[in-house]
Amino acid sequence: MPGLYIGLMSGTSMDGIDAALVELGTAPALRTLVHQPFPPQLRDELLALNTPGNNELHRAAQAANALSLGYATIVKTLLAQTGAAAKDIHAIGCHGQTVRHQPQSGYTTQLVNGALLAELTAIRVICDFRSRDIAAGGEGAPLVPAFHRAVFASPQRARAIVNIGGIANISFLPVNGEVSGFDCGPGNALMDGWIMTYLTQAYDAGGAWAASGRVLPELGERLLAHPFFQRLPPKSTGRETFNLDWLRSALSGNERAEDVQATLCELTAAGIARALDAHCAGATEIYLCGGGARNDALRTRLSALLPGRRIDVTDSLGIAAEAVEAAAFAWLAARALAGEPGNLPRVTGARGPRVLGAIYPA
């Protein structure tokens, strides 16, 4: 269904909401991207909801309502900046905020009140994209490889798209053969959590703090010994697995904080590089997206660990690194309205292609 769609993404890094206005036609075209940080109180509550706690059902419902108010605000900002009206938008594709991802237990939870968002914006809303894939036996993630294939695949060169959000995931786009994809380990979440703990900064801008430290090889090997890194795809993960409590369990307590940050940067780079070598060996071009694409220290380590491969950002393919995931959920919303599958069974492990998302009419 060609036309204008809005994609909303608030990822595992929990830095806020990205809203993309996308025009779908012969090829998806990004019109505008807007970012809105989370209020500190909401961010703290979302982080707390990643682990069991008191009265969490009520708290999760309240957080979903607060999120939906934030989603509605950024939609109105996007429309005001572009001069578009609600009636011009076919649908909003909203990922929601992941607070639990437990495909092995048959569920995943992305907080959003789709009915409230539709009410506040007067635009049709599609959300809860992951549940149908999990119901079909899949991991429910990653869902972006289908979009990556649609917009980034090349008929001449095998490519890998590496999304570095809170968790890092890879899409392998071969010249011939099926697209594959999987989560490969921590992205920014551990680095963001560590710098917030010690410097009260939301993220390590450009990787400068990591670059000031020294990688601790023994700590790095202890972290890379986690069984997730050895699992074969399809696989997905989240903060339930990779969090600061897990990190602290591997520390002696004598490490300098900046050395831990350097080691966490190395952990992300090594997790990505090892996964690319093991499962995407034919990819000669590596394109980065997500917030981690702007981490200079991380990009330097990836270049060192992946010699002979081109390392670039998706900006050079036509979509800014920060906009890719939000644009993907605009595209997935259009797939849902058209009754077309949004998952790739080889990626998620689902029993077959499925139409994804719950639709809330305007």
TAKATA-V78724 format. One record per residue. N is the residue number from 1. RES is the residue in one small letter. NEAR is the number of other C-alpha atoms within 12 Angstrom. Layout:
BEGIN
n=N res=RES near=NEAR
n=N res=RES near=NEAR
END
This chain:
BEGIN
n=1 res=m near=24
n=2 res=p near=23
n=3 res=g near=27
n=4 res=l near=35
n=5 res=y near=48
n=6 res=i near=57
n=7 res=g near=49
n=8 res=l near=51
n=9 res=m near=49
n=10 res=s near=43
n=11 res=g near=43
n=12 res=t near=43
n=13 res=s near=39
n=14 res=m near=39
n=15 res=d near=34
n=16 res=g near=34
n=17 res=i near=39
n=18 res=d near=47
n=19 res=a near=46
n=20 res=a near=47
n=21 res=l near=50
n=22 res=v near=44
n=23 res=e near=29
n=24 res=l near=31
n=25 res=g near=17
n=26 res=t near=11
n=27 res=a near=20
n=28 res=p near=34
n=29 res=a near=30
n=30 res=l near=36
n=31 res=r near=29
n=32 res=t near=32
n=33 res=l near=33
n=34 res=v near=34
n=35 res=h near=28
n=36 res=q near=26
n=37 res=p near=25
n=38 res=f near=31
n=39 res=p near=19
n=40 res=p near=16
n=41 res=q near=14
n=42 res=l near=27
n=43 res=r near=29
n=44 res=d near=21
n=45 res=e near=29
n=46 res=l near=41
n=47 res=l near=32
n=48 res=a near=25
n=49 res=l near=32
n=50 res=n near=31
n=51 res=t near=22
n=52 res=p near=17
n=53 res=g near=15
n=54 res=n near=11
n=55 res=n near=13
n=56 res=e near=19
n=57 res=l near=16
n=58 res=h near=14
n=59 res=r near=24
n=60 res=a near=32
n=61 res=a near=25
n=62 res=q near=22
n=63 res=a near=33
n=64 res=a near=33
n=65 res=n near=26
n=66 res=a near=29
n=67 res=l near=41
n=68 res=s near=38
n=69 res=l near=28
n=70 res=g near=37
n=71 res=y near=46
n=72 res=a near=37
n=73 res=t near=26
n=74 res=i near=36
n=75 res=v near=45
n=76 res=k near=29
n=77 res=t near=27
n=78 res=l near=34
n=79 res=l near=30
n=80 res=a near=16
n=81 res=q near=18
n=82 res=t near=23
n=83 res=g near=17
n=84 res=a near=24
n=85 res=a near=22
n=86 res=a near=30
n=87 res=k near=18
n=88 res=d near=22
n=89 res=i near=37
n=90 res=h near=35
n=91 res=a near=47
n=92 res=i near=56
n=93 res=g near=50
n=94 res=c near=56
n=95 res=h near=50
n=96 res=g near=45
n=97 res=q near=48
n=98 res=t near=42
n=99 res=v near=39
n=100 res=r near=31
n=101 res=h near=34
n=102 res=q near=28
n=103 res=p near=31
n=104 res=q near=18
n=105 res=s near=15
n=106 res=g near=20
n=107 res=y near=26
n=108 res=t near=33
n=109 res=t near=32
n=110 res=q near=36
n=111 res=l near=38
n=112 res=v near=40
n=113 res=n near=35
n=114 res=g near=41
n=115 res=a near=28
n=116 res=l near=28
n=117 res=l near=39
n=118 res=a near=30
n=119 res=e near=21
n=120 res=l near=26
n=121 res=t near=33
n=122 res=a near=25
n=123 res=i near=33
n=124 res=r near=35
n=125 res=v near=47
n=126 res=i near=41
n=127 res=c near=44
n=128 res=d near=36
n=129 res=f near=46
n=130 res=r near=46
n=131 res=s near=33
n=132 res=r near=34
n=133 res=d near=36
n=134 res=i near=36
n=135 res=a near=27
n=136 res=a near=25
n=137 res=g near=27
n=138 res=g near=37
n=139 res=e near=40
n=140 res=g near=50
n=141 res=a near=48
n=142 res=p near=48
n=143 res=l near=52
n=144 res=v near=45
n=145 res=p near=41
n=146 res=a near=38
n=147 res=f near=36
n=148 res=h near=45
n=149 res=r near=35
n=150 res=a near=26
n=151 res=v near=29
n=152 res=f near=40
n=153 res=a near=31
n=154 res=s near=23
n=155 res=p near=15
n=156 res=q near=14
n=157 res=r near=20
n=158 res=a near=30
n=159 res=r near=41
n=160 res=a near=45
n=161 res=i near=50
n=162 res=v near=51
n=163 res=n near=48
n=164 res=i near=44
n=165 res=g near=45
n=166 res=g near=38
n=167 res=i near=44
n=168 res=a near=48
n=169 res=n near=48
n=170 res=i near=51
n=171 res=s near=49
n=172 res=f near=46
n=173 res=l near=40
n=174 res=p near=30
n=175 res=v near=22
n=176 res=n near=18
n=177 res=g near=14
n=178 res=e near=20
n=179 res=v near=36
n=180 res=s near=40
n=181 res=g near=45
n=182 res=f near=45
n=183 res=d near=44
n=184 res=c near=47
n=185 res=g near=48
n=186 res=p near=46
n=187 res=g near=45
n=188 res=n near=48
n=189 res=a near=41
n=190 res=l near=45
n=191 res=m near=50
n=192 res=d near=38
n=193 res=g near=37
n=194 res=w near=33
n=195 res=i near=30
n=196 res=m near=23
n=197 res=t near=19
n=198 res=y near=19
n=199 res=l near=17
n=200 res=t near=13
n=201 res=q near=17
n=202 res=a near=26
n=203 res=y near=34
n=204 res=d near=36
n=205 res=a near=23
n=206 res=g near=22
n=207 res=g near=32
n=208 res=a near=22
n=209 res=w near=34
n=210 res=a near=37
n=211 res=a near=27
n=212 res=s near=20
n=213 res=g near=22
n=214 res=r near=23
n=215 res=v near=29
n=216 res=l near=28
n=217 res=p near=19
n=218 res=e near=20
n=219 res=l near=29
n=220 res=g near=28
n=221 res=e near=20
n=222 res=r near=22
n=223 res=l near=35
n=224 res=l near=31
n=225 res=a near=18
n=226 res=h near=22
n=227 res=p near=16
n=228 res=f near=24
n=229 res=f near=33
n=230 res=q near=18
n=231 res=r near=20
n=232 res=l near=20
n=233 res=p near=33
n=234 res=p near=32
n=235 res=k near=37
n=236 res=s near=39
n=237 res=t near=39
n=238 res=g near=40
n=239 res=r near=37
n=240 res=e near=29
n=241 res=t near=26
n=242 res=f near=39
n=243 res=n near=33
n=244 res=l near=27
n=245 res=d near=16
n=246 res=w near=18
n=247 res=l near=30
n=248 res=r near=22
n=249 res=s near=14
n=250 res=a near=26
n=251 res=l near=23
n=252 res=s near=15
n=253 res=g near=13
n=254 res=n near=13
n=255 res=e near=21
n=256 res=r near=21
n=257 res=a near=29
n=258 res=e near=28
n=259 res=d near=29
n=260 res=v near=41
n=261 res=q near=43
n=262 res=a near=35
n=263 res=t near=42
n=264 res=l near=50
n=265 res=c near=49
n=266 res=e near=45
n=267 res=l near=44
n=268 res=t near=46
n=269 res=a near=43
n=270 res=a near=37
n=271 res=g near=40
n=272 res=i near=43
n=273 res=a near=36
n=274 res=r near=24
n=275 res=a near=37
n=276 res=l near=39
n=277 res=d near=24
n=278 res=a near=21
n=279 res=h near=28
n=280 res=c near=34
n=281 res=a near=22
n=282 res=g near=22
n=283 res=a near=36
n=284 res=t near=27
n=285 res=e near=36
n=286 res=i near=42
n=287 res=y near=43
n=288 res=l near=46
n=289 res=c near=44
n=290 res=g near=40
n=291 res=g near=44
n=292 res=g near=42
n=293 res=a near=39
n=294 res=r near=30
n=295 res=n near=35
n=296 res=d near=26
n=297 res=a near=32
n=298 res=l near=41
n=299 res=r near=35
n=300 res=t near=26
n=301 res=r near=29
n=302 res=l near=36
n=303 res=s near=25
n=304 res=a near=18
n=305 res=l near=25
n=306 res=l near=27
n=307 res=p near=16
n=308 res=g near=15
n=309 res=r near=25
n=310 res=r near=23
n=311 res=i near=31
n=312 res=d near=27
n=313 res=v near=34
n=314 res=t near=33
n=315 res=d near=21
n=316 res=s near=16
n=317 res=l near=25
n=318 res=g near=22
n=319 res=i near=33
n=320 res=a near=31
n=321 res=a near=34
n=322 res=e near=38
n=323 res=a near=41
n=324 res=v near=48
n=325 res=e near=49
n=326 res=a near=45
n=327 res=a near=47
n=328 res=a near=50
n=329 res=f near=50
n=330 res=a near=50
n=331 res=w near=55
n=332 res=l near=50
n=333 res=a near=46
n=334 res=a near=42
n=335 res=r near=35
n=336 res=a near=33
n=337 res=l near=30
n=338 res=a near=19
n=339 res=g near=18
n=340 res=e near=20
n=341 res=p near=27
n=342 res=g near=41
n=343 res=n near=45
n=344 res=l near=38
n=345 res=p near=35
n=346 res=r near=31
n=347 res=v near=38
n=348 res=t near=42
n=349 res=g near=32
n=350 res=a near=31
n=351 res=r near=20
n=352 res=g near=22
n=353 res=p near=28
n=354 res=r near=31
n=355 res=v near=33
n=356 res=l near=39
n=357 res=g near=41
n=358 res=a near=30
n=359 res=i near=31
n=360 res=y near=29
n=361 res=p near=22
n=362 res=a near=22
END
